[in-house]
Structure formats: structure tokens, C-alpha cells
């Protein structure tokens, strides 16, 4: 019988991606020359799991490739080989290659790639190349039971015969294992002869086709220096589900030499003699020491397996699933339980024919409980979607390393606020724009070491990624201490492109903003990193699509800062209902500073008809919402309305509204899905009575007000108020 | 409205033969004219209901309604075509349509005076409908077609609703 393994592919691929992420992160922690064995072990475990899994599922290209990689790692782990930076590079490349191979599996494409072959050759070159000190390899290889080494020529003529008893538990098949695959793997180690022992096979009436009753005795002939671990490795995935006994039967040296039969494997004295080198005391010692593991082999072998349980808790950001702690799920289940109880209680009340005062009280209580339950449930569900931004940040060390090498720049990457949480959907969409901005900072922002030295800065440039919460937003900053934007060059380019006229009088910040225009690049040469002029506009568009904004500030020779602001979540909003005439709008609660009645004595009208309210020490411009939204049914007297003071982008304005209604949570519905972006409106929601209400977009409103005023009176609303007053 | 009283149409004499080539059109009245839209794009027909206005939009955008949890904008076709506006009444209907505009499916409502009929037209007759010369709103018009000596204006919804 065969089990359809394809149903497990998805799990395998996902786990492998996680393994690769872990490998990559650890590889970047590796410092050549100073090897932390724990790091190497983690990398090794990840590689080993991938190898095992891919072998099981028959993805031989991956298994073969990981095998070579593992061999190198093993030598480093055992101290046979010094870790060099070229090894790290090669391993990082292999991580990429493996990712590509896994993606190929996902897409049902062939996994073999030229890159894999090339990398494999490189690995082989390292492995075949300068041999580590020879006594050491012998010693450590044998004593530490390293899984394998390259076959050295001196032992090639030794043929070892192993006898393996493989006696699986009846439930072997249920764990997804197939003996045939194991035998096929074993064939890679050496020639095998398999005999099946059918003794335990019940008669047909008692036979359960899903159980395994057969035992196998396998005679394996290995050529060269094959350690027992190599064989154990084949059985690694079934060791818990089967009795496996491996013993060395005999060893044939050379071609014409006689066979040394061993009656009892445990009594064997000297199993292997170096054929060419004379017997030296040192070698003898080695040979004796190496007997120990062989002697233990008669017992059921316990291979120290790659730690299967310990999986890095990281999730590839693109993957369609998220890992959720069981505690979060448990609390959800509890809440649903409570919800069901509440619902039963309300049901009972609903079934009674008349509603007296007692029942009414009970009904109210039930409804209060229901709203409590619903809110809890909602919060828990939202919490499941919130993930730390480190999932995005974690890809940058590698990126920065690769790019800085390519560009020959020295770069230090600082990550701040990695634990800042944001919605998974937002996170998935923000990572590409961020990659682009970081590349940009490395390519255009940072100077080469020489240029930096000439500018009186340290040779190593710094790129800082900083994330923090501000109000209802998450703010991500990408800061470099490079040369800053060349404002003059941008201006010239913009004039050449016809984006601005030569006569336009623009501030430096306004000019810098032009880099977000389509088709804009000031790079003199187009590199494969950036400079093709596609990008910054796409970055801006993608971020805007998430209701976010991106800004740039730059100081020549000090550096540039790109600031991305995004809403924490795209789904739910705490809002304040307000009315303007008959229209009901929602103002996001996070942007509201305070609401007050207007004392008209404190209202001044400054140049061009802009009304400002003196509130304590500040002057707050007043924006009449009915005017901005063109509603004619609202009351227009300042003293009859209410002023809602809101803040956006560090700018405070007061919105004149008719009335304040309730505060509550709203599920955000897109207005753009069926219509289009409306200035001053960020979305819509559906109120309790089924009607649609629009959500006010404060920063959009301020821009709208600026445009309106500018259109009406030619006043530049964007000017700081201090100038205007 | 009288849905499906097709027999009086001379265009579908041989329904059996021409089955594969028939396209059905829903027609509605506006200012004494009959307009047709492809029936496959029609989702449902609703009565007029009060809706939430969207600020700073053209007059023909009447607002948004809640269509079972989806926020759907409603366009007044009379105003879109710059026809004189009339008061909404009990027979004013909103036809909910689904169109593909700029690569994404949009659900929108169109306000019309009254729904009229459903015609099965031969594909050939539709695609062969003459393009009209220089008239108002011609960019919205896919073609003109005669059904039982009545003229029906076939609309290109994609263009009408690309706002």
C-alpha cells in the first residue's frame, strides 16, 4: 500500500522555509574564526531536518544538495575545519538555492537547477580541497561518529559487510513511512540484499492491510570508509517506530584479501586497518577507540536525531498561514463558550410570551454580557493577527550584507523596536516597499568608505530601521547617515523631466518629495540595485494603498530619513460619531485630542479669512466641516457648534461639527472597492441601523482644506501658523 | 415591469436554432427612451432608498448604500447623461450591476426611471449595431438596435460607470 504523501508537502515546505529562515539568521550571526558551536548546531539541525524531510518525500535533488552542505557543516561542527567567510557566503547562497528549489516544488517545476549544481561543485571543491590535518580527521571522524566524510583514497579498497535487522512496529505505515524508500536510500550507501521475514504475518482473515508485519534482514556491502552513523541516518525517521539493529559482519580488505569473519560483533577487536600506511601506535589507538561504538551496535541503536520538536518560531512572511500560540486559541474557545451560554440565555428570554420587569432586567443584563463577549472575542481575534515587525526586519541583515558586499561599502544595520506589533496583512504588504527603501539608502544614500573618510565620517555607514507606535499608527523609519539627497540635482532632473518649471519656487522638502514621482531617478548609472527610475513611485503607491504615507527628510552630508506611517490594522477602528447637518460621520478616536464649545471671544481671523482659536498657548485653525464637505443643511454659527480638535502629522486643527454622538468600534469597509478614493474620507462603515457612514481622514482633510483655501483666497494653508498669525 | 414577455420580438423566431448566439438585455426607461444593458451584469433590482451622501463628488453620484454589508455607490443615470432630473418616486429603481473597471470588479447601483423589459437579441445583431455619429453621450453608447420598431440604446456600462 502507499500513502499519498503529497498531502504533507505543504507542511514540509512550510517547515523547510522556516528552517531556512533560521539557518539564514544564524549564518549571519556567525563570525569566521570564532565559532559558536550552538549556532553551528542550530544550522546543522535545520539543514538536517530539510534533508530528512526531502528524502522522505522523494525530493532527491534537495536531499542530495543538503547532504553536501551538511557534510561541510559537520566538519565545522567537529572542529575539523576552520570556518571561513567563504563558507558562510556559500552557505548563504545555498539557502537561497534551497528556497528556489522549494518554490519550484510548490509550482510543480523541476527542482534541479544550474545554481544547485554549481554550488554543489563549490562545496565539493572545498571538501576535496585542502585536507584538514590528517590525524585529526581520522580521530574526530571516528570518535565523534560524524555522519560521513569524503571517501579518502587510502581506504577505498575496504569493503565492509553490515547486517541490519529492521523490525518495524505494526503502526509504521501510519507514521507516513515506507520501508521501500528506506531501502532505496540504503542503496545509496552500498549494495544491499534484503530478505523479508514473514513469520509474523497473520493469515488473511486476521490481516490488517494498514499494519506492518514483516521484518527485514538487510545485508549491506559498503565500500570505503562508511561509518555506522551513515547507516543510522537512513533509519533516522523510523527509529521510534521500529527496532533497528545494525552490526558489522565482516570486512574485506583490498580485492584479493580474505574475509575476516566476526562471529560476535561485540567481540570484534580491530575492525579496520589502514592498508597503505604502516601501523603506528597512534593509528592503533585510533582503531581501538573506534571499536567502542561498533561494540554497542548490537543494542538497538539510538541515533541522536536532529531536534525535531525544536522548530524556530518564525513564519515566512508571505506564507498563507500564521502560527498562533495554543493559549491564544484556548482563550478564543473559552470566549466562544461564554458566547454560546449568553446566546442560550437570551434565547430563553426570547421564548417567553410576555416580558415583565424582571425579564426585561435579565434581558438587559444578557445584552450587556453579549456586548462584553463580542468585544473580548473581537480583541482576541485581532490579537491573533498582530505580529511583531521583526518578521519583516529579519530579512534585512542578509539583504544589507549582500548589497554592501556588492557595492563595496561598509554598513552597519541597526534594528530598533523589533517587537512593535502590527497586523499581518499590513506587514505582508509593507515588506517590499521597505526592501526598496533600504536598497536605495545603501545604493544612493551611503557613500563608499573613501568618500566617507573624505567627508570626515567613520568608514562604516549606518542604516537604522526603527519601528514604533504613534497614536493609531505604526511608524517605520529608515535612517541612513549618508550623503543625503542632492536637492539641486533632483531639481534639475525634475525640470528636465518637465515635472516642475524652472520658475517654480519650491522648498527643499518639496523638492525632495519629487523623488516619489514616476520615472524619477538621479542615479548617474543604472545599477542592478536601483536607479532604473521605477521604484520610489511604486513604493509610495503601495504605501498609499495601505492608507499609509511615506515622507523623506534629508540633510546634506548628514543623511536621509524615510518615514512610513501605517494604520495598525485595516479592519477595526475606534471612532466618534459626529453629525454635520443630517450627515453622520466618524472621526477616528485616536486622532481626537479634545472636543469643546467655542468661546467666540478667542477666535481671531487672520490673513485671508482663516479663523484660528486660541486654545491655551496654541492657535488652532478652525475648519468648518460643512464647508469642506459642501453640506448646506448644517448650522454655521461657531457658538452653536462644537469644535473637535484633531491631530495629524503633528498638526492640530479644529473641526467644526454640529453634534457629537456615540463612541464605538466600527468595522472598516472600503469605499474604494466599488468606488474610488474620496478626498478627506478614508473609508466607510455600517452603523447599527444598517445605514452607511463615512470615516473622516484627518490628514486628507487638512490637505483638502489647504486646496480649498488656496483655491479660494490664494492663501498657502500649509505655511506654519506662526508665520500667518 | 414585465420581465420575459419575449414572444412579441421578431428577433427570436428560432430560439432553438440560434440558442448559442443569443444575448439577453435588460432594458429600462429614462426620459421616454429605452436603454439596454447586458443582463449578465445585473445583480439585482431594488427600490429607491435614502442613501449616505459622499462629500465633494459629482452630482450624479447620489451616495452609498449598504448592500448586505458591502458599501455600494449609486449613480443617477439621468444626471450622468445630463438629462433633466426628476423627483424620485415609488417606481424609481436602482439596478445593481457588476462591472469590471480597470481590472477590478466593482458593484454599483444605477438609478433609472423604471425597468422595462428583457430582450433576447442575436449576438450578430448586437455587434453589428451601428455606431452613431456625433451625438451627446455617444461615448457611453455601444450601439442602437431596433426591437419591434422600437429603438433601444445599448449602453457600454464600463464607460458609463468609469467615474
Interface residues (C-beta under 8 A of the other chain):
Chain A: X583 X584 X628 X629 X630 X631 X669 X670 X671 X673 X674 X675 X676 X678 X679 X680 X681 X684 X686 X690 X691 X692 X693 X694 X704
Chain B: X50 X51 X52 X53 X54 X55 X56 X57 X61 X63 X64 X65 X66 X69 X70 X71 X72 X73 X104 X106 X107 X108 X163
